[in-house]
Each structure stands twice: as C-alpha cells, then as structure tokens.
C-alpha cells in the first residue's frame, strides 16, 4: 500500500509576502485574544504554531468546529476574547451553533481557510466552499475575503475591531490562492 501525503504548494515565493500568518498573530495579540480554538489544518499551521508557543494564549484543539462557537461564547462570558480557526468545510458543521451567536449577540471572529476554489483537486470540497459566504450572511456574520498576503492582516485587524467593539460576528476568508493549493505526493 502506498502512502499519500498532502503538501501545501505555496503560490507566492517571495519571503516578504509569506509572513502574513505572523502579522495576523500580531493582530490577535493587539486585540488581546486569549483563546484560540481550531481543528488542525495545514492552511492555519503557522498561525496555530504561533498560538501554541504563546503562554498568554490558550490553544484549544477541537474535535469539531462547532465546539469553537461554544468556546467563543464561553470565553466572552468569562471575560476573555477568542478566535476560531477553521477550514471552509467546517463552516457547515457550525450552522446550528451560529444561531447562538446571532441570538445572544456574542462577539465571534473566525478565520477560515478556503477550499473548493482555485486549483482544488478534491471535488468534495467544492459544495461547502461555494456557499460559505451566503451561510455566514444568513447568520448575520460580516464576511470579508483576503486574496493577498497584504490584505490578510489588515482585514483581520478590521474584523477583530468590529467584533469586539460592536459585539457582532465576523469572518475573514483566506482564499485558496493565498494559502496555496494542496497537491498529491507519493
């Protein structure tokens, strides 16, 4: 039996454009984020590593993304700020829990790595990837999309400010072009 691995193929090779996860992490720190929930994801790997290494941030590995919505509500009730990192396929898992955020008006911020877009090899990723924005819109979640390394930290900063000042929900979608396409290796 041959092992098959997934590898991220970077779309931009310039080192100056590859530090966007570090700049997003700096925005988490600026916004006083203290809890980060995530289901492990290659697109968030650098950001997850930064959160895990910071003693001021509780990194919480989730078994499913909707647990991250409850984590956000509990963090806010406990006086802390949180962020949920997830892949676009996980948005479908959160639909029922997003009603908690909408109904109770908890601040909620999620950073979503997109699948089912540019150079996607897996057709199973396309249906959910294509409806992430409308799903969030129906749940009264403000959505922005980062297409470039320059946009990602700026849109994250704007969304974090919106979420915690207005006590609303926001999502920043990290396009598949930004995070890179997965490719098969043997």
Backbone as JSON Lines, residues from 0, in Angstrom:
{"i":0,"aa":"X","n":[0.84,-1.17,0.0],"ca":[0.0,0.0,0.0],"c":[0.89,1.24,0.0]}
{"i":1,"aa":"X","n":[0.63,2.19,-0.87],"ca":[1.41,3.41,-0.94],"c":[0.8,4.48,-0.05]}
{"i":2,"aa":"X","n":[1.66,5.18,0.65],"ca":[1.19,6.3,1.48],"c":[1.05,7.53,0.59]}
{"i":3,"aa":"X","n":[-0.01,8.26,0.8],"ca":[-0.23,9.51,0.08],"c":[-0.28,10.62,1.1]}
{"i":4,"aa":"X","n":[0.48,11.67,0.83],"ca":[0.53,12.81,1.74],"c":[-0.01,14.04,1.03]}
{"i":5,"aa":"X","n":[-0.52,14.97,1.8],"ca":[-0.91,16.27,1.26],"c":[0.2,17.26,1.58]}
{"i":6,"aa":"X","n":[0.52,18.07,0.63],"ca":[1.53,19.1,0.8],"c":[0.94,20.4,0.29]}
{"i":7,"aa":"X","n":[1.19,21.48,0.99],"ca":[0.75,22.79,0.52],"c":[1.74,23.29,-0.51]}
{"i":8,"aa":"X","n":[1.23,23.7,-1.65],"ca":[2.07,24.28,-2.68],"c":[1.91,25.78,-2.55]}
{"i":9,"aa":"X","n":[2.98,26.45,-2.15],"ca":[2.92,27.91,-1.99],"c":[2.69,28.56,-3.34]}
{"i":10,"aa":"X","n":[1.87,29.58,-3.34],"ca":[1.6,30.27,-4.6],"c":[2.49,31.47,-4.77]}
{"i":11,"aa":"X","n":[3.08,31.94,-3.69],"ca":[3.95,33.09,-3.76],"c":[5.26,32.72,-3.07]}
{"i":12,"aa":"X","n":[6.35,32.94,-3.73],"ca":[7.64,32.51,-3.21],"c":[8.4,33.63,-2.49]}
{"i":13,"aa":"X","n":[8.02,34.85,-2.65],"ca":[8.72,35.97,-2.04],"c":[8.57,35.91,-0.52]}
{"i":14,"aa":"X","n":[9.7,35.9,0.18],"ca":[9.67,35.78,1.65],"c":[8.87,36.89,2.3]}
{"i":15,"aa":"X","n":[8.92,38.09,1.74],"ca":[8.21,39.22,2.34],"c":[6.71,39.04,2.32]}
{"i":16,"aa":"X","n":[6.21,38.22,1.41],"ca":[4.76,38.01,1.33],"c":[4.33,36.78,2.12]}
{"i":17,"aa":"X","n":[5.26,36.0,2.61],"ca":[4.92,34.77,3.33],"c":[4.76,34.98,4.83]}
{"i":18,"aa":"X","n":[4.97,36.18,5.34],"ca":[4.87,36.4,6.78],"c":[3.48,36.82,7.23]}
{"i":19,"aa":"X","n":[2.5,36.7,6.36],"ca":[1.16,37.13,6.74],"c":[0.59,36.39,7.94]}
{"i":20,"aa":"X","n":[0.87,35.09,8.18],"ca":[0.38,34.48,9.42],"c":[0.97,35.14,10.67]}
{"i":21,"aa":"X","n":[2.23,35.54,10.59],"ca":[2.87,36.23,11.72],"c":[2.2,37.58,11.97]}
{"i":22,"aa":"X","n":[1.85,38.26,10.89],"ca":[1.18,39.56,11.03],"c":[-0.25,39.4,11.55]}
{"i":23,"aa":"X","n":[-0.91,38.32,11.17],"ca":[-2.24,38.04,11.74],"c":[-2.1,37.75,13.22]}
{"i":24,"aa":"X","n":[-1.11,36.97,13.6],"ca":[-0.87,36.68,15.02],"c":[-0.64,37.98,15.8]}
{"i":25,"aa":"X","n":[0.11,38.9,15.24],"ca":[0.33,40.2,15.89],"c":[-0.99,40.92,16.12]}
{"i":26,"aa":"X","n":[-1.93,40.77,15.19],"ca":[-3.25,41.39,15.37],"c":[-4.03,40.69,16.49]}
{"i":27,"aa":"X","n":[-3.87,39.38,16.62],"ca":[-4.5,38.67,17.74],"c":[-3.98,39.25,19.06]}
{"i":28,"aa":"X","n":[-2.68,39.45,19.13],"ca":[-2.07,39.99,20.36],"c":[-2.57,41.41,20.63]}
{"i":29,"aa":"X","n":[-2.61,42.24,19.58],"ca":[-3.07,43.61,19.72],"c":[-4.51,43.65,20.23]}
{"i":30,"aa":"X","n":[-5.33,42.72,19.78],"ca":[-6.74,42.67,20.16],"c":[-6.97,41.94,21.48]}
{"i":31,"aa":"X","n":[-5.9,41.51,22.11],"ca":[-5.98,40.84,23.41],"c":[-6.75,39.51,23.35]}
{"i":32,"aa":"X","n":[-6.54,38.77,22.27],"ca":[-7.13,37.44,22.14],"c":[-6.42,36.51,23.11]}
{"i":33,"aa":"X","n":[-7.19,35.76,23.91],"ca":[-6.62,34.87,24.93],"c":[-6.93,33.4,24.7]}
{"i":34,"aa":"X","n":[-7.87,33.1,23.78],"ca":[-8.2,31.71,23.49],"c":[-8.34,31.55,21.98]}
{"i":35,"aa":"X","n":[-7.73,30.49,21.45],"ca":[-7.83,30.19,20.03],"c":[-8.22,28.72,19.89]}
{"i":36,"aa":"X","n":[-9.4,28.49,19.31],"ca":[-9.86,27.14,19.06],"c":[-9.63,26.77,17.61]}
{"i":37,"aa":"X","n":[-9.31,25.49,17.36],"ca":[-9.05,25.07,15.99],"c":[-9.14,23.56,15.86]}
{"i":38,"aa":"X","n":[-9.52,23.13,14.67],"ca":[-9.34,21.76,14.23],"c":[-8.08,21.83,13.38]}
{"i":39,"aa":"X","n":[-7.07,21.0,13.61],"ca":[-5.82,21.11,12.86],"c":[-6.05,21.22,11.35]}
{"i":40,"aa":"X","n":[-5.33,22.15,10.73],"ca":[-5.5,22.46,9.32],"c":[-4.17,22.97,8.77]}
{"i":41,"aa":"X","n":[-3.72,22.43,7.65],"ca":[-2.45,22.84,7.06],"c":[-2.43,24.32,6.71]}
{"i":42,"aa":"X","n":[-3.56,24.87,6.3],"ca":[-3.62,26.3,5.95],"c":[-3.41,27.22,7.14]}
{"i":43,"aa":"X","n":[-3.7,26.73,8.33],"ca":[-3.51,27.52,9.55],"c":[-2.27,27.08,10.34]}
{"i":44,"aa":"X","n":[-1.46,26.2,9.8],"ca":[-0.36,25.58,10.56],"c":[0.55,26.6,11.23]}
{"i":45,"aa":"X","n":[1.02,27.59,10.51],"ca":[1.93,28.58,11.09],"c":[1.23,29.36,12.2]}
{"i":46,"aa":"X","n":[0.02,29.78,11.97],"ca":[-0.74,30.53,12.97],"c":[-1.0,29.69,14.21]}
{"i":47,"aa":"X","n":[-1.33,28.43,14.03],"ca":[-1.54,27.52,15.16],"c":[-0.25,27.38,15.96]}
{"i":48,"aa":"X","n":[0.87,27.21,15.27],"ca":[2.17,27.09,15.96],"c":[2.47,28.33,16.8]}
{"i":49,"aa":"X","n":[2.18,29.51,16.26],"ca":[2.41,30.75,17.0],"c":[1.54,30.83,18.24]}
{"i":50,"aa":"X","n":[0.27,30.43,18.11],"ca":[-0.64,30.45,19.26],"c":[-0.2,29.45,20.33]}
{"i":51,"aa":"X","n":[0.2,28.26,19.9],"ca":[0.64,27.23,20.84],"c":[1.89,27.68,21.61]}
{"i":52,"aa":"X","n":[2.75,28.44,20.96],"ca":[4.01,28.87,21.58],"c":[3.83,30.05,22.54]}
{"i":53,"aa":"X","n":[2.69,30.7,22.51],"ca":[2.46,31.89,23.33],"c":[1.8,31.5,24.65]}
{"i":54,"aa":"X","n":[2.48,31.73,25.79],"ca":[1.9,31.35,27.08],"c":[0.67,32.16,27.49]}
{"i":55,"aa":"X","n":[0.42,33.27,26.81],"ca":[-0.75,34.1,27.12],"c":[-2.0,33.65,26.37]}
{"i":56,"aa":"X","n":[-1.83,32.71,25.45],"ca":[-2.97,32.24,24.65],"c":[-3.22,30.77,24.95]}
{"i":57,"aa":"X","n":[-4.46,30.47,25.3],"ca":[-4.86,29.06,25.47],"c":[-5.25,28.54,24.09]}
{"i":58,"aa":"X","n":[-4.46,27.6,23.58],"ca":[-4.8,26.99,22.29],"c":[-5.63,25.74,22.58]}
{"i":59,"aa":"X","n":[-6.78,25.64,21.95],"ca":[-7.72,24.57,22.24],"c":[-7.96,23.76,20.97]}
{"i":60,"aa":"X","n":[-7.5,22.52,20.97],"ca":[-7.74,21.63,19.84],"c":[-9.17,21.11,19.96]}
{"i":61,"aa":"X","n":[-9.93,21.29,18.92],"ca":[-11.35,20.92,18.9],"c":[-11.53,19.6,18.15]}
{"i":62,"aa":"X","n":[-12.57,18.87,18.5],"ca":[-12.88,17.67,17.74],"c":[-13.76,18.01,16.53]}
{"i":63,"aa":"X","n":[-14.47,19.12,16.62],"ca":[-15.29,19.6,15.51],"c":[-15.46,21.11,15.67]}
{"i":64,"aa":"X","n":[-15.67,21.79,14.55],"ca":[-15.65,23.25,14.54],"c":[-16.75,23.9,15.38]}
{"i":65,"aa":"X","n":[-17.9,23.27,15.48],"ca":[-18.97,23.92,16.25],"c":[-18.61,24.09,17.72]}
{"i":66,"aa":"X","n":[-17.7,23.25,18.22],"ca":[-17.21,23.44,19.59],"c":[-16.53,24.8,19.74]}
{"i":67,"aa":"X","n":[-15.96,25.3,18.65],"ca":[-15.31,26.6,18.67],"c":[-16.28,27.75,18.85]}
{"i":68,"aa":"X","n":[-17.5,27.58,18.36],"ca":[-18.53,28.6,18.57],"c":[-18.88,28.66,20.06]}
{"i":69,"aa":"X","n":[-19.05,27.49,20.68],"ca":[-19.32,27.46,22.13],"c":[-18.14,28.0,22.91]}
{"i":70,"aa":"X","n":[-16.92,27.7,22.47],"ca":[-15.72,28.23,23.12],"c":[-15.74,29.75,23.09]}
{"i":71,"aa":"X","n":[-16.1,30.33,21.96],"ca":[-16.16,31.79,21.83],"c":[-17.18,32.39,22.8]}
{"i":72,"aa":"X","n":[-18.35,31.76,22.89],"ca":[-19.38,32.26,23.81],"c":[-18.91,32.14,25.26]}
{"i":73,"aa":"X","n":[-18.34,31.01,25.61],"ca":[-17.85,30.82,26.97],"c":[-16.7,31.74,27.31]}
{"i":74,"aa":"X","n":[-15.81,31.97,26.38],"ca":[-14.7,32.88,26.61],"c":[-15.23,34.28,26.91]}
{"i":75,"aa":"X","n":[-16.2,34.73,26.1],"ca":[-16.74,36.07,26.3],"c":[-17.43,36.19,27.66]}
{"i":76,"aa":"X","n":[-18.21,35.18,28.01],"ca":[-18.88,35.2,29.31],"c":[-17.87,35.19,30.46]}
{"i":77,"aa":"X","n":[-16.71,34.58,30.23],"ca":[-15.64,34.54,31.23],"c":[-14.7,35.73,31.18]}
{"i":78,"aa":"X","n":[-15.0,36.7,30.32],"ca":[-14.19,37.92,30.26],"c":[-12.98,37.84,29.35]}
{"i":79,"aa":"X","n":[-12.96,36.89,28.43],"ca":[-11.82,36.79,27.51],"c":[-12.3,36.84,26.06]}
{"i":80,"aa":"X","n":[-11.34,37.13,25.2],"ca":[-11.6,37.17,23.77],"c":[-11.03,35.92,23.12]}
{"i":81,"aa":"X","n":[-11.76,35.43,22.11],"ca":[-11.31,34.21,21.43],"c":[-11.44,34.36,19.92]}
{"i":82,"aa":"X","n":[-10.79,33.42,19.24],"ca":[-10.83,33.33,17.79],"c":[-11.01,31.86,17.43]}
{"i":83,"aa":"X","n":[-11.75,31.59,16.38],"ca":[-11.9,30.23,15.86],"c":[-11.21,30.15,14.51]}
{"i":84,"aa":"X","n":[-10.28,29.21,14.38],"ca":[-9.61,28.95,13.11],"c":[-10.25,27.7,12.52]}
{"i":85,"aa":"X","n":[-10.7,27.79,11.28],"ca":[-11.3,26.6,10.66],"c":[-11.15,26.63,9.15]}
{"i":86,"aa":"X","n":[-11.4,25.5,8.55],"ca":[-11.42,25.34,7.11],"c":[-12.86,25.54,6.63]}
{"i":87,"aa":"X","n":[-13.03,25.91,5.39],"ca":[-14.37,26.19,4.87],"c":[-15.33,25.01,5.05]}
{"i":88,"aa":"X","n":[-14.84,23.79,4.97],"ca":[-15.74,22.64,5.17],"c":[-16.31,22.61,6.58]}
{"i":89,"aa":"X","n":[-15.62,23.2,7.54],"ca":[-16.09,23.25,8.92],"c":[-17.23,24.23,9.15]}
{"i":90,"aa":"X","n":[-17.4,25.17,8.23],"ca":[-18.49,26.14,8.38],"c":[-19.84,25.41,8.4]}
{"i":91,"aa":"X","n":[-19.97,24.4,7.56],"ca":[-21.21,23.63,7.54],"c":[-21.51,22.97,8.88]}
{"i":92,"aa":"X","n":[-20.46,22.59,9.6],"ca":[-20.65,21.98,10.92],"c":[-21.16,22.99,11.95]}
{"i":93,"aa":"X","n":[-20.99,24.26,11.69],"ca":[-21.3,25.31,12.68],"c":[-22.67,25.95,12.53]}
{"i":94,"aa":"X","n":[-23.41,25.6,11.5],"ca":[-24.64,26.34,11.19],"c":[-25.58,26.43,12.4]}
{"i":95,"aa":"X","n":[-25.89,25.34,13.05],"ca":[-26.79,25.41,14.21],"c":[-26.21,26.24,15.34]}
{"i":96,"aa":"X","n":[-24.91,26.09,15.6],"ca":[-24.29,26.84,16.7],"c":[-24.19,28.33,16.41]}
{"i":97,"aa":"X","n":[-24.12,28.7,15.13],"ca":[-24.05,30.13,14.81],"c":[-25.33,30.84,15.23]}
{"i":98,"aa":"X","n":[-26.42,30.1,15.39],"ca":[-27.65,30.72,15.9],"c":[-27.46,31.22,17.33]}
{"i":99,"aa":"X","n":[-26.6,30.56,18.1],"ca":[-26.29,31.02,19.46],"c":[-25.65,32.4,19.41]}
{"i":100,"aa":"X","n":[-24.69,32.57,18.52],"ca":[-24.01,33.85,18.38],"c":[-24.99,34.92,17.94]}
{"i":101,"aa":"X","n":[-25.81,34.59,16.95],"ca":[-26.78,35.56,16.43],"c":[-27.82,35.94,17.48]}
{"i":102,"aa":"X","n":[-28.38,34.95,18.16],"ca":[-29.45,35.21,19.12],"c":[-28.95,35.92,20.38]}
{"i":103,"aa":"X","n":[-27.8,35.52,20.86],"ca":[-27.29,36.07,22.13],"c":[-26.35,37.26,21.92]}
{"i":104,"aa":"X","n":[-26.04,37.58,20.69],"ca":[-25.17,38.71,20.35],"c":[-23.8,38.63,21.02]}
{"i":105,"aa":"X","n":[-23.19,37.44,21.0],"ca":[-21.82,37.29,21.47],"c":[-20.87,37.75,20.38]}
{"i":106,"aa":"X","n":[-19.75,38.36,20.74],"ca":[-18.74,38.64,19.72],"c":[-18.16,37.32,19.22]}
{"i":107,"aa":"X","n":[-17.97,37.22,17.93],"ca":[-17.45,35.99,17.34],"c":[-16.6,36.34,16.14]}
{"i":108,"aa":"X","n":[-15.37,35.84,16.13],"ca":[-14.48,36.03,14.99],"c":[-13.91,34.7,14.57]}
{"i":109,"aa":"X","n":[-13.98,34.45,13.26],"ca":[-13.38,33.23,12.72],"c":[-12.54,33.57,11.49]}
{"i":110,"aa":"X","n":[-11.46,32.86,11.39],"ca":[-10.56,32.96,10.25],"c":[-10.68,31.63,9.51]}
{"i":111,"aa":"X","n":[-11.13,31.69,8.26],"ca":[-11.49,30.49,7.51],"c":[-10.57,30.29,6.31]}
{"i":112,"aa":"X","n":[-9.85,29.16,6.29],"ca":[-9.08,28.81,5.11],"c":[-10.02,28.17,4.11]}
{"i":113,"aa":"X","n":[-10.02,28.7,2.91],"ca":[-10.97,28.26,1.9],"c":[-10.46,27.05,1.12]}
{"i":114,"aa":"X","n":[-11.4,26.18,0.81],"ca":[-11.19,25.03,-0.08],"c":[-12.27,25.08,-1.14]}
{"i":115,"aa":"X","n":[-12.1,24.29,-2.18],"ca":[-13.11,24.24,-3.24],"c":[-13.0,25.38,-4.22]}
{"i":116,"aa":"X","n":[-11.88,26.07,-4.21],"ca":[-11.69,27.21,-5.11],"c":[-10.55,26.89,-6.08]}
{"i":117,"aa":"X","n":[-9.72,27.84,-6.31],"ca":[-8.57,27.79,-7.22],"c":[-7.76,26.51,-7.06]}
{"i":118,"aa":"X","n":[-7.59,25.8,-8.14],"ca":[-6.78,24.58,-8.2],"c":[-7.15,23.51,-7.18]}
{"i":119,"aa":"X","n":[-8.41,23.43,-6.79],"ca":[-8.86,22.4,-5.85],"c":[-8.88,21.05,-6.55]}
{"i":120,"aa":"X","n":[-8.25,20.07,-5.94],"ca":[-8.22,18.73,-6.52],"c":[-9.34,17.84,-6.0]}
{"i":121,"aa":"X","n":[-9.95,18.2,-4.89],"ca":[-10.92,17.36,-4.23],"c":[-12.33,17.88,-4.49]}
{"i":122,"aa":"X","n":[-13.13,17.21,-5.31],"ca":[-14.47,17.71,-5.62],"c":[-15.39,17.76,-4.41]}
{"i":123,"aa":"X","n":[-15.09,17.02,-3.36],"ca":[-15.93,17.05,-2.15],"c":[-15.83,18.38,-1.42]}
{"i":124,"aa":"X","n":[-14.79,19.15,-1.68],"ca":[-14.62,20.44,-1.02],"c":[-15.42,21.56,-1.71]}
{"i":125,"aa":"X","n":[-15.8,21.35,-2.93],"ca":[-16.43,22.42,-3.7],"c":[-17.81,22.85,-3.21]}
{"i":126,"aa":"X","n":[-18.73,21.94,-2.86],"ca":[-20.06,22.4,-2.45],"c":[-20.02,23.37,-1.25]}
{"i":127,"aa":"X","n":[-19.38,22.99,-0.16],"ca":[-19.35,23.88,1.01],"c":[-18.52,25.12,0.72]}
{"i":128,"aa":"X","n":[-17.41,24.94,0.01],"ca":[-16.58,26.09,-0.33],"c":[-17.34,27.15,-1.1]}
{"i":129,"aa":"X","n":[-18.28,26.73,-1.92],"ca":[-19.03,27.67,-2.75],"c":[-20.14,28.4,-1.99]}
{"i":130,"aa":"X","n":[-20.52,27.92,-0.8],"ca":[-21.63,28.58,-0.08],"c":[-21.23,29.16,1.28]}
{"i":131,"aa":"X","n":[-19.96,29.25,1.56],"ca":[-19.51,29.8,2.85],"c":[-20.03,31.22,3.06]}
{"i":132,"aa":"X","n":[-19.85,32.08,2.08],"ca":[-20.29,33.47,2.24],"c":[-21.79,33.59,2.45]}
{"i":133,"aa":"X","n":[-22.64,32.94,1.66],"ca":[-24.08,33.04,1.91],"c":[-24.51,32.47,3.27]}
{"i":134,"aa":"X","n":[-23.86,31.4,3.71],"ca":[-24.18,30.82,5.01],"c":[-23.89,31.83,6.11]}
{"i":135,"aa":"X","n":[-22.72,32.43,6.08],"ca":[-22.38,33.44,7.08],"c":[-23.32,34.64,7.0]}
{"i":136,"aa":"X","n":[-23.66,35.06,5.79],"ca":[-24.57,36.2,5.64],"c":[-25.93,35.91,6.27]}
{"i":137,"aa":"X","n":[-26.45,34.7,6.08],"ca":[-27.72,34.32,6.7],"c":[-27.65,34.32,8.22]}
{"i":138,"aa":"X","n":[-26.44,34.11,8.74],"ca":[-26.24,34.11,10.2],"c":[-25.81,35.48,10.71]}
{"i":139,"aa":"X","n":[-25.99,36.51,9.89],"ca":[-25.65,37.89,10.24],"c":[-24.19,38.04,10.65]}
{"i":140,"aa":"X","n":[-23.32,37.38,9.91],"ca":[-21.89,37.45,10.13],"c":[-21.27,38.25,8.99]}
{"i":141,"aa":"X","n":[-20.55,39.31,9.34],"ca":[-19.87,40.14,8.34],"c":[-18.72,39.33,7.74]}
{"i":142,"aa":"X","n":[-18.64,39.29,6.41],"ca":[-17.64,38.47,5.73],"c":[-16.76,39.34,4.85]}
{"i":143,"aa":"X","n":[-15.46,39.13,4.96],"ca":[-14.5,39.72,4.03],"c":[-13.58,38.61,3.54]}
{"i":144,"aa":"X","n":[-12.95,38.84,2.41],"ca":[-12.11,37.82,1.78],"c":[-10.73,38.39,1.52]}
{"i":145,"aa":"X","n":[-9.71,37.7,2.05],"ca":[-8.32,38.08,1.8],"c":[-7.79,37.28,0.62]}
{"i":146,"aa":"X","n":[-7.35,37.99,-0.4],"ca":[-6.82,37.36,-1.59],"c":[-5.29,37.45,-1.66]}
{"i":147,"aa":"X","n":[-4.72,38.41,-0.93],"ca":[-3.28,38.64,-1.0],"c":[-2.68,38.65,0.41]}
{"i":148,"aa":"X","n":[-1.37,38.43,0.52],"ca":[-0.7,38.48,1.82],"c":[-0.82,39.85,2.49]}
{"i":149,"aa":"X","n":[-0.94,40.89,1.7],"ca":[-1.07,42.23,2.26],"c":[-2.45,42.44,2.88]}
{"i":150,"aa":"X","n":[-3.47,41.85,2.27],"ca":[-4.85,42.04,2.76],"c":[-5.14,41.27,4.04]}
{"i":151,"aa":"X","n":[-4.55,40.08,4.2],"ca":[-4.92,39.2,5.31],"c":[-4.81,39.85,6.69]}
{"i":152,"aa":"X","n":[-3.68,40.46,7.06],"ca":[-3.61,41.06,8.4],"c":[-4.47,42.32,8.53]}
{"i":153,"aa":"X","n":[-4.61,43.08,7.46],"ca":[-5.42,44.3,7.5],"c":[-6.89,43.94,7.73]}
{"i":154,"aa":"X","n":[-7.4,42.98,6.96],"ca":[-8.8,42.57,7.13],"c":[-9.03,41.91,8.48]}
{"i":155,"aa":"X","n":[-8.03,41.18,8.97],"ca":[-8.13,40.57,10.3],"c":[-8.23,41.66,11.37]}
{"i":156,"aa":"X","n":[-7.39,42.67,11.29],"ca":[-7.43,43.77,12.26],"c":[-8.79,44.47,12.25]}
{"i":157,"aa":"X","n":[-9.29,44.76,11.05],"ca":[-10.59,45.42,10.93],"c":[-11.71,44.56,11.52]}
{"i":158,"aa":"X","n":[-11.68,43.27,11.23],"ca":[-12.72,42.37,11.73],"c":[-12.65,42.23,13.24]}
{"i":159,"aa":"X","n":[-11.45,42.1,13.79],"ca":[-11.31,41.98,15.25],"c":[-11.85,43.23,15.95]}
{"i":160,"aa":"X","n":[-11.53,44.4,15.41],"ca":[-12.06,45.64,16.0],"c":[-13.58,45.67,15.93]}
{"i":161,"aa":"X","n":[-14.13,45.31,14.78],"ca":[-15.58,45.28,14.61],"c":[-16.23,44.32,15.6]}
{"i":162,"aa":"X","n":[-15.69,43.12,15.7],"ca":[-16.28,42.08,16.55],"c":[-16.3,42.5,18.02]}
{"i":163,"aa":"X","n":[-15.18,42.96,18.53],"ca":[-15.09,43.22,19.96],"c":[-15.61,44.6,20.36]}
{"i":164,"aa":"X","n":[-15.67,45.54,19.44],"ca":[-16.27,46.85,19.76],"c":[-17.78,46.84,19.61]}
{"i":165,"aa":"X","n":[-18.25,46.14,18.58],"ca":[-19.69,46.12,18.28],"c":[-20.41,44.9,18.85]}
{"i":166,"aa":"X","n":[-19.64,43.96,19.4],"ca":[-20.2,42.68,19.88],"c":[-21.03,42.02,18.79]}
{"i":167,"aa":"X","n":[-20.38,41.85,17.65],"ca":[-21.01,41.25,16.47],"c":[-20.17,40.08,15.99]}
{"i":168,"aa":"X","n":[-20.54,39.49,14.88],"ca":[-19.83,38.35,14.31],"c":[-19.17,38.75,12.99]}
{"i":169,"aa":"X","n":[-17.97,38.22,12.77],"ca":[-17.26,38.47,11.51],"c":[-16.4,37.28,11.15]}
{"i":170,"aa":"X","n":[-16.22,37.11,9.86],"ca":[-15.36,36.06,9.33],"c":[-14.45,36.65,8.26]}
{"i":171,"aa":"X","n":[-13.19,36.27,8.32],"ca":[-12.26,36.61,7.24],"c":[-11.95,35.3,6.53]}
{"i":172,"aa":"X","n":[-12.23,35.28,5.24],"ca":[-11.96,34.1,4.43],"c":[-10.59,34.25,3.79]}
{"i":173,"aa":"X","n":[-9.73,33.28,4.02],"ca":[-8.4,33.27,3.42],"c":[-8.49,32.44,2.15]}
{"i":174,"aa":"X","n":[-8.41,33.1,1.0],"ca":[-8.62,32.42,-0.27],"c":[-7.61,31.3,-0.47]}
{"i":175,"aa":"X","n":[-8.02,30.33,-1.26],"ca":[-7.15,29.21,-1.56],"c":[-5.91,29.67,-2.32]}
{"i":176,"aa":"X","n":[-6.03,30.74,-3.09],"ca":[-4.88,31.29,-3.78],"c":[-3.86,31.82,-2.78]}
{"i":177,"aa":"X","n":[-4.32,32.39,-1.69],"ca":[-3.43,32.93,-0.67],"c":[-2.73,31.8,0.1]}
{"i":178,"aa":"X","n":[-3.48,30.8,0.53],"ca":[-2.88,29.76,1.37],"c":[-2.15,28.7,0.57]}
{"i":179,"aa":"X","n":[-2.44,28.61,-0.72],"ca":[-1.79,27.62,-1.58],"c":[-2.68,26.42,-1.82]}
{"i":180,"aa":"X","n":[-2.43,25.76,-2.91],"ca":[-3.22,24.57,-3.28],"c":[-2.59,23.34,-2.69]}
{"i":181,"aa":"X","n":[-3.44,22.4,-2.28],"ca":[-2.93,21.1,-1.84],"c":[-2.62,20.28,-3.08]}
{"i":182,"aa":"X","n":[-1.53,19.55,-3.02],"ca":[-1.17,18.67,-4.14],"c":[-0.87,17.29,-3.58]}
{"i":183,"aa":"X","n":[-1.1,16.26,-4.4],"ca":[-0.8,14.88,-4.01],"c":[0.69,14.64,-4.15]}
{"i":184,"aa":"X","n":[1.27,13.96,-3.19],"ca":[2.65,13.46,-3.32],"c":[2.66,12.01,-2.92]}
{"i":185,"aa":"X","n":[3.56,11.26,-3.47],"ca":[3.64,9.84,-3.15],"c":[4.94,9.55,-2.44]}
